[in-house]
Amino acid sequence: MTPEELRADIPVCESGTYLNTGASGPASQSVVDAVAEFVAYHETEAPVNEGAYPAAFDALDGARETFAGFLNADPEEVALTESTSDGIARVAAAIDWERGDTVVRTDLEHSAGVLPWWNLRDRGVDVEVLETENGRVDLDALAAAVDDARLLCLSSITWNYGTQLPIAEIVEIAHEHDCLVLVDAVQTFGQKPLDVREWGADFVVGACHKWLLGPWGAGVLYVDREVAERLRPAQVGYRSVEAPGDDDPAFKAGAMRFEVGTTSPAPYVGAEAAIEIVAELGFETIQSEIERLTDRLKAGLGDRLISPEAYESGLVTFAVDDPEATVERLAESDVYVRTLPDPEAVRASLHAFNTEAEVDELLAALD
């Protein structure tokens, strides 16, 4: 598949200049069709064929295996969730916190990586916010922060600056201080290759509705196998345990204990289709196209640029006098970007399906 073929399969591209994949990626028609076809089969044919539940479970098992291959993990290390926020919240609720425990997070986190720790305050868990500068983490300051911490939460690619953090190095530092690491990788999924073995993190969370260009409702939680065995999820259902009918059932192995009950497999079927498209396109092509397009945008922005000048991701943040008014004005011209709260700015997201003409259209509209 080529970027041009991908673009031709994305209906949103016919309606405007969409530069907001970092918020929600536009699904291709192929993904939409895969979801619709599964729903139609599951609701109208499966009940009198193999059965609705077996059809659903087969689809979920297949999706888990696909995600495991995508992350270089074992299927038992992967739980299917609804979103990044959902995955982080499940981890936060499963750890046996004690009064005085500390969670460290950076000041770069999305609310998904903020609110679960805020919610632990009544249990006596302290939250330390690691201050950063221009989307960068000082590793010496990080080492000091995690010295007595129970868990570190940070993003692989920052949503507000588009900087790529050195996750493997950070994980090594945290583990030297016996601190668990949870990585919000939602801005990496589909934009860059992700190998959980190379990162070494205890938890990796993500979702499929951004750079993977998949449907809403399909999230992923990776949990290191040894770490998972020490955790007791707060929410438990028949998909969490081996034998739901037993008086004292055993949790399923690994991350699968984090899955709860009946859920629609359709988003995960769509996510599998999206992963297949990414594989056909290839990360080398995806990254080279994003780099080419972001270089063009950054050159045109000049001193308005806030994100790094060199390529790190498809997220490009820039300064304008009135971000909200600017985004509204651009939308009236069918150019779609978003505002950011911190820094107070505008962010464009460029994927491989975008074009040089769209970059130029944004620059012309800004000027």
ABEGO torsion letter per residue (X at the ends): XBAAAAAAABAAAAAEBBAAAAABBBBBAAAAAAAAAAAAAAAAAAAABAEAAAAAAAAAAAAAAAAAAAAGBBAAABBBBABAAAAAAAAAAABBBBBGBBBBBBAABBAAAAAAAAAAAAAGBBBBBBBBBGGBBBAAAAAAAAAABABBBBBABBAAAGBBBBAAAAAAAAAAAGBBBBBBAAAABGABBBBAAAAGBABBBBBAABAAGBBBGBBBBBBBAAAAAABBBABBBAAABABAABABBBBBBEAAAABABBBBAAAAAAAAAAAAAAAAAEAAAAAAAAAAAAAAAAAAAEAABABBABBABABBBBBBABAAAAAAAAAAAGBBBBBBAOBBBBBBBBBAABBAAAAAAAAAAAX
